[in-house]
Amino acid sequence: MVSRKYKLHDGKVGSALAIRLTSQAGQNAIAGIMENGTVKVHVTAASENGDDNEALIQLLADVLSVPKSKVAVVAGNTGRDKILSVLGLDAITMTRLIRKSLD
């Protein structure tokens, strides 16, 4: 695994989020936060046709209480490691909501 130093970042109109995605998992869930700040996410969908990305976007939209249209994969579309953009939500609020979903 490549060492990364991703963190949650405030952008001009939103935040960026580093994701490690596991497809074909037993359930859709945020599974944890890695030491480097990457959020581990499990989805039941397969990676075929981008179904896992759609499930990821839906899960994060639900957890963060934002419309799906505000969440987008901006890097790593076909890999496990992804960067997502979340418009209209600052990094502090996003961190709080993700940690709350782990409780």
Long-range contacts (C-beta under 8 A, 24 or more apart in sequence): 3-36, 4-36, 4-38, 4-81, 5-36, 5-37, 6-36, 6-37, 6-38, 6-83, 7-37, 7-91, 8-37, 8-91, 8-94, 8-95, 9-91, 10-90, 10-91, 11-85, 13-87, 13-88, 14-70, 14-85, 14-86, 14-87, 14-88, 14-89, 14-90, 15-85, 15-86, 15-89, 15-90, 15-91, 15-94, 16-74, 16-83, 16-84, 16-85, 16-86, 17-60, 17-83, 17-84, 17-85, 17-86, 17-94, 18-81, 18-82, 18-83, 19-56, 19-76, 19-81, 19-82, 19-83, 19-84, 20-80, 20-81, 20-82, 21-52, 21-53, 21-56, 21-80, 21-81, 21-82, 22-80, 23-47, 23-52, 24-52, 28-55, 28-58, 28-59, 29-59, 30-59, 30-63, 30-98, 30-101, 30-102, 32-102, 33-98, 33-99, 33-102, 38-81, 39-98, 47-78, 50-77, 53-77, 53-82, 56-82, 56-84, 57-84, 60-84, 60-86, 63-97, 63-98, 63-101, 64-89, 64-94, 64-97, 64-98, 65-97
